[in-house]
Amino acid sequence: MKRNFVILQIAAALACGALTGTAAAQKKEAKPTPAEARQQLGKDVQGTIAKYRKTDPSIERFFKQSAGYVVFPAVGKMGFVVAGAHGDGEVFGDGKLAGTASVTMATVGLQVGVQEYSEIVFFENAAVLERFKGNKFEFAAGMSAVIAAAGAAKNVNYRDGVVVFTQPTGGAMAEMALGGQKFSFKAEGAPAK
């Protein structure tokens, strides 16, 4: 009899857990539609640009003088020895929205943690921007970024036709790693693949 009572208690606990899980699942927000996600990306990009301009007003010269730029509001990176990262953003050329892009990265080496950061890549001339838009663009392991801070952009110049600014937005990652970033561009209004 005592054994049946214990089994009944376990079953009741499991049922309560299932009901609680179901209620929690119902409270979760619905996944945004592609149009809503795209609209949110645009807002996040504009917010990121405003934050960089506020943090370092000297970055304005790159917005004015570059042939174009890509803004990734949130690139998430996580790993232990092997790490990966991904983020989506918008690409601008001649001051107009040209399309969207994604960045992926894989690194191998001494590293551990979870981190999120934003990134802006400025293209010095039309040839480099077109190479990016042609999906023939990636960063080698030796490419470095400037951490966005007050006055950081004053003495920075293009390297191989690009300059990259990043700003941590959350988490922490300790690493000594080799790897690169690969980009994928999709023209604004182009059909999804």
PyMOL CGO cylinders between C-alpha atoms (Angstrom):
from pymol import cmd
from pymol.cgo import CYLINDER

trace = [
    CYLINDER, 0.00, 0.00, 0.00, 2.80, 2.40, 0.92, 0.3, 1, 1, 1, 1, 1, 1,
    CYLINDER, 2.80, 2.40, 0.92, 4.52, 1.59, -2.38, 0.3, 1, 1, 1, 1, 1, 1,
    CYLINDER, 4.52, 1.59, -2.38, 1.36, 2.49, -4.36, 0.3, 1, 1, 1, 1, 1, 1,
    CYLINDER, 1.36, 2.49, -4.36, 1.13, 5.77, -2.43, 0.3, 1, 1, 1, 1, 1, 1,
    CYLINDER, 1.13, 5.77, -2.43, 4.73, 6.66, -3.36, 0.3, 1, 1, 1, 1, 1, 1,
    CYLINDER, 4.73, 6.66, -3.36, 4.03, 5.82, -7.03, 0.3, 1, 1, 1, 1, 1, 1,
    CYLINDER, 4.03, 5.82, -7.03, 0.90, 7.97, -6.88, 0.3, 1, 1, 1, 1, 1, 1,
    CYLINDER, 0.90, 7.97, -6.88, 2.91, 10.88, -5.40, 0.3, 1, 1, 1, 1, 1, 1,
    CYLINDER, 2.91, 10.88, -5.40, 5.54, 10.57, -8.15, 0.3, 1, 1, 1, 1, 1, 1,
    CYLINDER, 5.54, 10.57, -8.15, 2.83, 10.49, -10.83, 0.3, 1, 1, 1, 1, 1, 1,
    CYLINDER, 2.83, 10.49, -10.83, 1.15, 13.56, -9.31, 0.3, 1, 1, 1, 1, 1, 1,
    CYLINDER, 1.15, 13.56, -9.31, 4.48, 15.41, -9.20, 0.3, 1, 1, 1, 1, 1, 1,
    CYLINDER, 4.48, 15.41, -9.20, 5.17, 14.55, -12.84, 0.3, 1, 1, 1, 1, 1, 1,
    CYLINDER, 5.17, 14.55, -12.84, 1.68, 15.66, -13.85, 0.3, 1, 1, 1, 1, 1, 1,
    CYLINDER, 1.68, 15.66, -13.85, 2.12, 18.97, -11.99, 0.3, 1, 1, 1, 1, 1, 1,
    CYLINDER, 2.12, 18.97, -11.99, 5.48, 19.47, -13.66, 0.3, 1, 1, 1, 1, 1, 1,
    CYLINDER, 5.48, 19.47, -13.66, 3.98, 18.76, -17.06, 0.3, 1, 1, 1, 1, 1, 1,
    CYLINDER, 3.98, 18.76, -17.06, 1.14, 21.20, -16.43, 0.3, 1, 1, 1, 1, 1, 1,
    CYLINDER, 1.14, 21.20, -16.43, 3.55, 23.87, -15.19, 0.3, 1, 1, 1, 1, 1, 1,
    CYLINDER, 3.55, 23.87, -15.19, 5.72, 23.30, -18.26, 0.3, 1, 1, 1, 1, 1, 1,
    CYLINDER, 5.72, 23.30, -18.26, 2.68, 23.57, -20.53, 0.3, 1, 1, 1, 1, 1, 1,
    CYLINDER, 2.68, 23.57, -20.53, 1.57, 26.80, -18.85, 0.3, 1, 1, 1, 1, 1, 1,
    CYLINDER, 1.57, 26.80, -18.85, 5.08, 28.20, -19.14, 0.3, 1, 1, 1, 1, 1, 1,
    CYLINDER, 5.08, 28.20, -19.14, 5.20, 27.23, -22.81, 0.3, 1, 1, 1, 1, 1, 1,
    CYLINDER, 5.20, 27.23, -22.81, 1.91, 29.03, -23.41, 0.3, 1, 1, 1, 1, 1, 1,
    CYLINDER, 1.91, 29.03, -23.41, 3.29, 32.18, -21.75, 0.3, 1, 1, 1, 1, 1, 1,
    CYLINDER, 3.29, 32.18, -21.75, 6.30, 32.26, -24.09, 0.3, 1, 1, 1, 1, 1, 1,
    CYLINDER, 6.30, 32.26, -24.09, 6.05, 34.85, -26.79, 0.3, 1, 1, 1, 1, 1, 1,
    CYLINDER, 6.05, 34.85, -26.79, 5.29, 33.67, -30.27, 0.3, 1, 1, 1, 1, 1, 1,
    CYLINDER, 5.29, 33.67, -30.27, 8.21, 33.63, -32.67, 0.3, 1, 1, 1, 1, 1, 1,
    CYLINDER, 8.21, 33.63, -32.67, 8.22, 36.83, -34.74, 0.3, 1, 1, 1, 1, 1, 1,
    CYLINDER, 8.22, 36.83, -34.74, 7.29, 36.67, -38.40, 0.3, 1, 1, 1, 1, 1, 1,
    CYLINDER, 7.29, 36.67, -38.40, 10.09, 37.26, -40.93, 0.3, 1, 1, 1, 1, 1, 1,
    CYLINDER, 10.09, 37.26, -40.93, 8.70, 40.77, -41.53, 0.3, 1, 1, 1, 1, 1, 1,
    CYLINDER, 8.70, 40.77, -41.53, 8.68, 41.53, -37.79, 0.3, 1, 1, 1, 1, 1, 1,
    CYLINDER, 8.68, 41.53, -37.79, 12.21, 40.16, -37.39, 0.3, 1, 1, 1, 1, 1, 1,
    CYLINDER, 12.21, 40.16, -37.39, 13.40, 42.26, -40.34, 0.3, 1, 1, 1, 1, 1, 1,
    CYLINDER, 13.40, 42.26, -40.34, 11.76, 45.38, -38.89, 0.3, 1, 1, 1, 1, 1, 1,
    CYLINDER, 11.76, 45.38, -38.89, 13.38, 44.73, -35.50, 0.3, 1, 1, 1, 1, 1, 1,
    CYLINDER, 13.38, 44.73, -35.50, 16.77, 44.27, -37.16, 0.3, 1, 1, 1, 1, 1, 1,
    CYLINDER, 16.77, 44.27, -37.16, 16.42, 47.72, -38.76, 0.3, 1, 1, 1, 1, 1, 1,
    CYLINDER, 16.42, 47.72, -38.76, 15.63, 49.27, -35.36, 0.3, 1, 1, 1, 1, 1, 1,
    CYLINDER, 15.63, 49.27, -35.36, 18.55, 47.45, -33.72, 0.3, 1, 1, 1, 1, 1, 1,
    CYLINDER, 18.55, 47.45, -33.72, 20.93, 48.63, -36.45, 0.3, 1, 1, 1, 1, 1, 1,
    CYLINDER, 20.93, 48.63, -36.45, 19.88, 52.27, -36.01, 0.3, 1, 1, 1, 1, 1, 1,
    CYLINDER, 19.88, 52.27, -36.01, 20.25, 51.92, -32.24, 0.3, 1, 1, 1, 1, 1, 1,
    CYLINDER, 20.25, 51.92, -32.24, 23.73, 50.46, -32.66, 0.3, 1, 1, 1, 1, 1, 1,
    CYLINDER, 23.73, 50.46, -32.66, 24.80, 53.29, -34.98, 0.3, 1, 1, 1, 1, 1, 1,
    CYLINDER, 24.80, 53.29, -34.98, 23.52, 55.87, -32.46, 0.3, 1, 1, 1, 1, 1, 1,
    CYLINDER, 23.52, 55.87, -32.46, 25.40, 54.13, -29.63, 0.3, 1, 1, 1, 1, 1, 1,
    CYLINDER, 25.40, 54.13, -29.63, 28.69, 54.10, -31.56, 0.3, 1, 1, 1, 1, 1, 1,
    CYLINDER, 28.69, 54.10, -31.56, 28.28, 57.78, -32.49, 0.3, 1, 1, 1, 1, 1, 1,
    CYLINDER, 28.28, 57.78, -32.49, 27.59, 58.67, -28.85, 0.3, 1, 1, 1, 1, 1, 1,
    CYLINDER, 27.59, 58.67, -28.85, 30.50, 56.59, -27.55, 0.3, 1, 1, 1, 1, 1, 1,
    CYLINDER, 30.50, 56.59, -27.55, 32.97, 58.03, -30.07, 0.3, 1, 1, 1, 1, 1, 1,
    CYLINDER, 32.97, 58.03, -30.07, 31.93, 61.08, -32.14, 0.3, 1, 1, 1, 1, 1, 1,
    CYLINDER, 31.93, 61.08, -32.14, 35.19, 60.78, -34.14, 0.3, 1, 1, 1, 1, 1, 1,
    CYLINDER, 35.19, 60.78, -34.14, 33.73, 57.67, -35.83, 0.3, 1, 1, 1, 1, 1, 1,
    CYLINDER, 33.73, 57.67, -35.83, 31.56, 60.02, -37.90, 0.3, 1, 1, 1, 1, 1, 1,
    CYLINDER, 31.56, 60.02, -37.90, 34.36, 60.43, -40.47, 0.3, 1, 1, 1, 1, 1, 1,
    CYLINDER, 34.36, 60.43, -40.47, 33.98, 56.77, -41.41, 0.3, 1, 1, 1, 1, 1, 1,
    CYLINDER, 33.98, 56.77, -41.41, 30.22, 57.09, -41.84, 0.3, 1, 1, 1, 1, 1, 1,
    CYLINDER, 30.22, 57.09, -41.84, 30.78, 60.11, -44.12, 0.3, 1, 1, 1, 1, 1, 1,
    CYLINDER, 30.78, 60.11, -44.12, 33.85, 59.01, -46.09, 0.3, 1, 1, 1, 1, 1, 1,
    CYLINDER, 33.85, 59.01, -46.09, 33.47, 55.25, -46.53, 0.3, 1, 1, 1, 1, 1, 1,
    CYLINDER, 33.47, 55.25, -46.53, 31.96, 53.72, -49.66, 0.3, 1, 1, 1, 1, 1, 1,
    CYLINDER, 31.96, 53.72, -49.66, 29.71, 51.70, -47.38, 0.3, 1, 1, 1, 1, 1, 1,
    CYLINDER, 29.71, 51.70, -47.38, 29.44, 49.81, -44.15, 0.3, 1, 1, 1, 1, 1, 1,
    CYLINDER, 29.44, 49.81, -44.15, 27.74, 46.86, -42.49, 0.3, 1, 1, 1, 1, 1, 1,
    CYLINDER, 27.74, 46.86, -42.49, 26.29, 46.98, -38.97, 0.3, 1, 1, 1, 1, 1, 1,
    CYLINDER, 26.29, 46.98, -38.97, 25.80, 43.85, -36.85, 0.3, 1, 1, 1, 1, 1, 1,
    CYLINDER, 25.80, 43.85, -36.85, 23.88, 44.87, -33.70, 0.3, 1, 1, 1, 1, 1, 1,
    CYLINDER, 23.88, 44.87, -33.70, 24.43, 41.54, -31.92, 0.3, 1, 1, 1, 1, 1, 1,
    CYLINDER, 24.43, 41.54, -31.92, 26.96, 38.84, -32.69, 0.3, 1, 1, 1, 1, 1, 1,
    CYLINDER, 26.96, 38.84, -32.69, 26.71, 35.97, -30.23, 0.3, 1, 1, 1, 1, 1, 1,
    CYLINDER, 26.71, 35.97, -30.23, 29.81, 33.89, -29.55, 0.3, 1, 1, 1, 1, 1, 1,
    CYLINDER, 29.81, 33.89, -29.55, 30.19, 30.87, -27.32, 0.3, 1, 1, 1, 1, 1, 1,
    CYLINDER, 30.19, 30.87, -27.32, 32.52, 27.96, -26.92, 0.3, 1, 1, 1, 1, 1, 1,
    CYLINDER, 32.52, 27.96, -26.92, 35.06, 25.92, -25.04, 0.3, 1, 1, 1, 1, 1, 1,
    CYLINDER, 35.06, 25.92, -25.04, 38.23, 25.28, -27.08, 0.3, 1, 1, 1, 1, 1, 1,
    CYLINDER, 38.23, 25.28, -27.08, 36.10, 25.31, -30.27, 0.3, 1, 1, 1, 1, 1, 1,
    CYLINDER, 36.10, 25.31, -30.27, 33.86, 28.38, -30.53, 0.3, 1, 1, 1, 1, 1, 1,
    CYLINDER, 33.86, 28.38, -30.53, 31.31, 29.67, -32.97, 0.3, 1, 1, 1, 1, 1, 1,
    CYLINDER, 31.31, 29.67, -32.97, 29.58, 33.00, -33.52, 0.3, 1, 1, 1, 1, 1, 1,
    CYLINDER, 29.58, 33.00, -33.52, 26.73, 34.34, -35.62, 0.3, 1, 1, 1, 1, 1, 1,
    CYLINDER, 26.73, 34.34, -35.62, 24.96, 37.63, -36.20, 0.3, 1, 1, 1, 1, 1, 1,
    CYLINDER, 24.96, 37.63, -36.20, 22.72, 39.42, -38.70, 0.3, 1, 1, 1, 1, 1, 1,
    CYLINDER, 22.72, 39.42, -38.70, 22.98, 43.00, -39.88, 0.3, 1, 1, 1, 1, 1, 1,
    CYLINDER, 22.98, 43.00, -39.88, 22.29, 45.59, -42.55, 0.3, 1, 1, 1, 1, 1, 1,
    CYLINDER, 22.29, 45.59, -42.55, 24.58, 46.81, -45.33, 0.3, 1, 1, 1, 1, 1, 1,
    CYLINDER, 24.58, 46.81, -45.33, 24.69, 50.42, -46.51, 0.3, 1, 1, 1, 1, 1, 1,
    CYLINDER, 24.69, 50.42, -46.51, 26.29, 51.82, -49.65, 0.3, 1, 1, 1, 1, 1, 1,
    CYLINDER, 26.29, 51.82, -49.65, 26.31, 55.46, -50.76, 0.3, 1, 1, 1, 1, 1, 1,
    CYLINDER, 26.31, 55.46, -50.76, 24.26, 56.29, -47.67, 0.3, 1, 1, 1, 1, 1, 1,
    CYLINDER, 24.26, 56.29, -47.67, 21.39, 53.96, -48.63, 0.3, 1, 1, 1, 1, 1, 1,
    CYLINDER, 21.39, 53.96, -48.63, 20.30, 50.54, -47.43, 0.3, 1, 1, 1, 1, 1, 1,
    CYLINDER, 20.30, 50.54, -47.43, 21.74, 47.97, -49.84, 0.3, 1, 1, 1, 1, 1, 1,
    CYLINDER, 21.74, 47.97, -49.84, 20.70, 44.73, -48.15, 0.3, 1, 1, 1, 1, 1, 1,
    CYLINDER, 20.70, 44.73, -48.15, 21.25, 42.42, -45.23, 0.3, 1, 1, 1, 1, 1, 1,
    CYLINDER, 21.25, 42.42, -45.23, 24.21, 40.33, -44.21, 0.3, 1, 1, 1, 1, 1, 1,
    CYLINDER, 24.21, 40.33, -44.21, 25.13, 37.61, -41.79, 0.3, 1, 1, 1, 1, 1, 1,
    CYLINDER, 25.13, 37.61, -41.79, 28.45, 36.87, -40.17, 0.3, 1, 1, 1, 1, 1, 1,
    CYLINDER, 28.45, 36.87, -40.17, 29.64, 33.48, -38.96, 0.3, 1, 1, 1, 1, 1, 1,
    CYLINDER, 29.64, 33.48, -38.96, 32.86, 32.66, -37.23, 0.3, 1, 1, 1, 1, 1, 1,
    CYLINDER, 32.86, 32.66, -37.23, 34.58, 29.55, -36.00, 0.3, 1, 1, 1, 1, 1, 1,
    CYLINDER, 34.58, 29.55, -36.00, 37.70, 29.53, -33.89, 0.3, 1, 1, 1, 1, 1, 1,
    CYLINDER, 37.70, 29.53, -33.89, 39.88, 26.83, -32.40, 0.3, 1, 1, 1, 1, 1, 1,
    CYLINDER, 39.88, 26.83, -32.40, 42.27, 27.47, -29.55, 0.3, 1, 1, 1, 1, 1, 1,
    CYLINDER, 42.27, 27.47, -29.55, 42.47, 28.33, -25.89, 0.3, 1, 1, 1, 1, 1, 1,
    CYLINDER, 42.47, 28.33, -25.89, 39.08, 29.95, -25.19, 0.3, 1, 1, 1, 1, 1, 1,
    CYLINDER, 39.08, 29.95, -25.19, 36.08, 29.64, -22.92, 0.3, 1, 1, 1, 1, 1, 1,
    CYLINDER, 36.08, 29.64, -22.92, 32.91, 31.65, -22.36, 0.3, 1, 1, 1, 1, 1, 1,
    CYLINDER, 32.91, 31.65, -22.36, 29.84, 33.25, -23.85, 0.3, 1, 1, 1, 1, 1, 1,
    CYLINDER, 29.84, 33.25, -23.85, 29.91, 36.75, -25.29, 0.3, 1, 1, 1, 1, 1, 1,
    CYLINDER, 29.91, 36.75, -25.29, 27.77, 39.11, -27.32, 0.3, 1, 1, 1, 1, 1, 1,
    CYLINDER, 27.77, 39.11, -27.32, 29.13, 42.14, -29.13, 0.3, 1, 1, 1, 1, 1, 1,
    CYLINDER, 29.13, 42.14, -29.13, 28.16, 44.56, -31.86, 0.3, 1, 1, 1, 1, 1, 1,
    CYLINDER, 28.16, 44.56, -31.86, 30.31, 45.19, -34.91, 0.3, 1, 1, 1, 1, 1, 1,
    CYLINDER, 30.31, 45.19, -34.91, 30.55, 47.78, -37.67, 0.3, 1, 1, 1, 1, 1, 1,
    CYLINDER, 30.55, 47.78, -37.67, 32.75, 47.17, -40.73, 0.3, 1, 1, 1, 1, 1, 1,
    CYLINDER, 32.75, 47.17, -40.73, 33.53, 50.19, -42.92, 0.3, 1, 1, 1, 1, 1, 1,
    CYLINDER, 33.53, 50.19, -42.92, 34.58, 49.71, -46.57, 0.3, 1, 1, 1, 1, 1, 1,
    CYLINDER, 34.58, 49.71, -46.57, 37.12, 52.22, -47.88, 0.3, 1, 1, 1, 1, 1, 1,
    CYLINDER, 37.12, 52.22, -47.88, 36.11, 52.09, -51.54, 0.3, 1, 1, 1, 1, 1, 1,
    CYLINDER, 36.11, 52.09, -51.54, 33.51, 50.69, -53.93, 0.3, 1, 1, 1, 1, 1, 1,
    CYLINDER, 33.51, 50.69, -53.93, 35.73, 47.77, -54.98, 0.3, 1, 1, 1, 1, 1, 1,
    CYLINDER, 35.73, 47.77, -54.98, 35.94, 46.41, -51.43, 0.3, 1, 1, 1, 1, 1, 1,
    CYLINDER, 35.94, 46.41, -51.43, 32.20, 46.96, -50.91, 0.3, 1, 1, 1, 1, 1, 1,
    CYLINDER, 32.20, 46.96, -50.91, 31.43, 45.09, -54.15, 0.3, 1, 1, 1, 1, 1, 1,
    CYLINDER, 31.43, 45.09, -54.15, 33.69, 42.22, -53.09, 0.3, 1, 1, 1, 1, 1, 1,
    CYLINDER, 33.69, 42.22, -53.09, 31.65, 42.04, -49.86, 0.3, 1, 1, 1, 1, 1, 1,
    CYLINDER, 31.65, 42.04, -49.86, 28.35, 42.15, -51.76, 0.3, 1, 1, 1, 1, 1, 1,
    CYLINDER, 28.35, 42.15, -51.76, 29.66, 39.41, -54.07, 0.3, 1, 1, 1, 1, 1, 1,
    CYLINDER, 29.66, 39.41, -54.07, 30.13, 37.12, -51.04, 0.3, 1, 1, 1, 1, 1, 1,
    CYLINDER, 30.13, 37.12, -51.04, 33.88, 36.99, -51.67, 0.3, 1, 1, 1, 1, 1, 1,
    CYLINDER, 33.88, 36.99, -51.67, 34.88, 38.57, -48.40, 0.3, 1, 1, 1, 1, 1, 1,
    CYLINDER, 34.88, 38.57, -48.40, 36.15, 37.16, -45.12, 0.3, 1, 1, 1, 1, 1, 1,
    CYLINDER, 36.15, 37.16, -45.12, 38.59, 38.11, -42.41, 0.3, 1, 1, 1, 1, 1, 1,
    CYLINDER, 38.59, 38.11, -42.41, 41.74, 36.14, -41.80, 0.3, 1, 1, 1, 1, 1, 1,
    CYLINDER, 41.74, 36.14, -41.80, 42.87, 35.30, -38.30, 0.3, 1, 1, 1, 1, 1, 1,
    CYLINDER, 42.87, 35.30, -38.30, 45.25, 38.25, -38.19, 0.3, 1, 1, 1, 1, 1, 1,
    CYLINDER, 45.25, 38.25, -38.19, 42.57, 40.89, -38.77, 0.3, 1, 1, 1, 1, 1, 1,
    CYLINDER, 42.57, 40.89, -38.77, 42.00, 43.04, -35.71, 0.3, 1, 1, 1, 1, 1, 1,
    CYLINDER, 42.00, 43.04, -35.71, 39.17, 45.28, -34.58, 0.3, 1, 1, 1, 1, 1, 1,
    CYLINDER, 39.17, 45.28, -34.58, 39.13, 48.56, -32.72, 0.3, 1, 1, 1, 1, 1, 1,
    CYLINDER, 39.13, 48.56, -32.72, 37.14, 48.54, -29.49, 0.3, 1, 1, 1, 1, 1, 1,
    CYLINDER, 37.14, 48.54, -29.49, 34.70, 51.45, -29.71, 0.3, 1, 1, 1, 1, 1, 1,
    CYLINDER, 34.70, 51.45, -29.71, 35.59, 54.00, -27.04, 0.3, 1, 1, 1, 1, 1, 1,
    CYLINDER, 35.59, 54.00, -27.04, 35.83, 57.77, -26.81, 0.3, 1, 1, 1, 1, 1, 1,
    CYLINDER, 35.83, 57.77, -26.81, 38.44, 58.97, -29.30, 0.3, 1, 1, 1, 1, 1, 1,
    CYLINDER, 38.44, 58.97, -29.30, 39.29, 55.48, -30.58, 0.3, 1, 1, 1, 1, 1, 1,
    CYLINDER, 39.29, 55.48, -30.58, 38.48, 56.34, -34.22, 0.3, 1, 1, 1, 1, 1, 1,
    CYLINDER, 38.48, 56.34, -34.22, 40.72, 59.44, -34.36, 0.3, 1, 1, 1, 1, 1, 1,
    CYLINDER, 40.72, 59.44, -34.36, 43.95, 57.67, -35.25, 0.3, 1, 1, 1, 1, 1, 1,
    CYLINDER, 43.95, 57.67, -35.25, 42.59, 54.56, -36.96, 0.3, 1, 1, 1, 1, 1, 1,
    CYLINDER, 42.59, 54.56, -36.96, 43.04, 53.96, -40.68, 0.3, 1, 1, 1, 1, 1, 1,
    CYLINDER, 43.04, 53.96, -40.68, 41.83, 51.35, -43.13, 0.3, 1, 1, 1, 1, 1, 1,
    CYLINDER, 41.83, 51.35, -43.13, 43.73, 48.09, -43.41, 0.3, 1, 1, 1, 1, 1, 1,
    CYLINDER, 43.73, 48.09, -43.41, 43.26, 46.14, -46.62, 0.3, 1, 1, 1, 1, 1, 1,
    CYLINDER, 43.26, 46.14, -46.62, 40.35, 48.46, -47.44, 0.3, 1, 1, 1, 1, 1, 1,
    CYLINDER, 40.35, 48.46, -47.44, 38.40, 47.96, -44.21, 0.3, 1, 1, 1, 1, 1, 1,
    CYLINDER, 38.40, 47.96, -44.21, 38.28, 49.13, -40.63, 0.3, 1, 1, 1, 1, 1, 1,
    CYLINDER, 38.28, 49.13, -40.63, 36.32, 47.24, -37.99, 0.3, 1, 1, 1, 1, 1, 1,
    CYLINDER, 36.32, 47.24, -37.99, 34.88, 48.55, -34.73, 0.3, 1, 1, 1, 1, 1, 1,
    CYLINDER, 34.88, 48.55, -34.73, 33.39, 46.32, -32.04, 0.3, 1, 1, 1, 1, 1, 1,
    CYLINDER, 33.39, 46.32, -32.04, 31.71, 46.95, -28.73, 0.3, 1, 1, 1, 1, 1, 1,
    CYLINDER, 31.71, 46.95, -28.73, 30.96, 44.27, -26.11, 0.3, 1, 1, 1, 1, 1, 1,
    CYLINDER, 30.96, 44.27, -26.11, 27.28, 44.16, -25.19, 0.3, 1, 1, 1, 1, 1, 1,
    CYLINDER, 27.28, 44.16, -25.19, 27.23, 41.22, -22.76, 0.3, 1, 1, 1, 1, 1, 1,
    CYLINDER, 27.23, 41.22, -22.76, 29.00, 38.20, -21.36, 0.3, 1, 1, 1, 1, 1, 1,
    CYLINDER, 29.00, 38.20, -21.36, 32.70, 37.50, -21.23, 0.3, 1, 1, 1, 1, 1, 1,
    CYLINDER, 32.70, 37.50, -21.23, 35.07, 35.32, -23.16, 0.3, 1, 1, 1, 1, 1, 1,
    CYLINDER, 35.07, 35.32, -23.16, 38.71, 34.57, -22.45, 0.3, 1, 1, 1, 1, 1, 1,
    CYLINDER, 38.71, 34.57, -22.45, 40.53, 33.47, -25.54, 0.3, 1, 1, 1, 1, 1, 1,
    CYLINDER, 40.53, 33.47, -25.54, 43.77, 33.13, -27.40, 0.3, 1, 1, 1, 1, 1, 1,
    CYLINDER, 43.77, 33.13, -27.40, 42.40, 31.76, -30.65, 0.3, 1, 1, 1, 1, 1, 1,
    CYLINDER, 42.40, 31.76, -30.65, 42.88, 31.65, -34.39, 0.3, 1, 1, 1, 1, 1, 1,
    CYLINDER, 42.88, 31.65, -34.39, 39.94, 31.94, -36.74, 0.3, 1, 1, 1, 1, 1, 1,
    CYLINDER, 39.94, 31.94, -36.74, 38.11, 34.19, -39.15, 0.3, 1, 1, 1, 1, 1, 1,
    CYLINDER, 38.11, 34.19, -39.15, 34.81, 35.73, -39.97, 0.3, 1, 1, 1, 1, 1, 1,
    CYLINDER, 34.81, 35.73, -39.97, 32.85, 34.83, -43.10, 0.3, 1, 1, 1, 1, 1, 1,
    CYLINDER, 32.85, 34.83, -43.10, 30.08, 37.03, -44.42, 0.3, 1, 1, 1, 1, 1, 1,
    CYLINDER, 30.08, 37.03, -44.42, 27.00, 36.44, -46.55, 0.3, 1, 1, 1, 1, 1, 1,
    CYLINDER, 27.00, 36.44, -46.55, 25.19, 39.31, -48.31, 0.3, 1, 1, 1, 1, 1, 1,
    CYLINDER, 25.19, 39.31, -48.31, 21.61, 39.45, -49.63, 0.3, 1, 1, 1, 1, 1, 1,
    CYLINDER, 21.61, 39.45, -49.63, 20.46, 42.47, -51.64, 0.3, 1, 1, 1, 1, 1, 1,
    CYLINDER, 20.46, 42.47, -51.64, 17.45, 44.36, -50.29, 0.3, 1, 1, 1, 1, 1, 1,
    CYLINDER, 17.45, 44.36, -50.29, 14.29, 42.99, -51.87, 0.3, 1, 1, 1, 1, 1, 1,
    CYLINDER, 14.29, 42.99, -51.87, 16.01, 39.82, -53.14, 0.3, 1, 1, 1, 1, 1, 1,
    CYLINDER, 16.01, 39.82, -53.14, 13.98, 36.63, -52.67, 0.3, 1, 1, 1, 1, 1, 1,
    CYLINDER, 13.98, 36.63, -52.67, 14.92, 34.38, -49.76, 0.3, 1, 1, 1, 1, 1, 1,
    CYLINDER, 14.92, 34.38, -49.76, 16.89, 31.26, -50.63, 0.3, 1, 1, 1, 1, 1, 1,
]
cmd.load_cgo(trace, "trace")
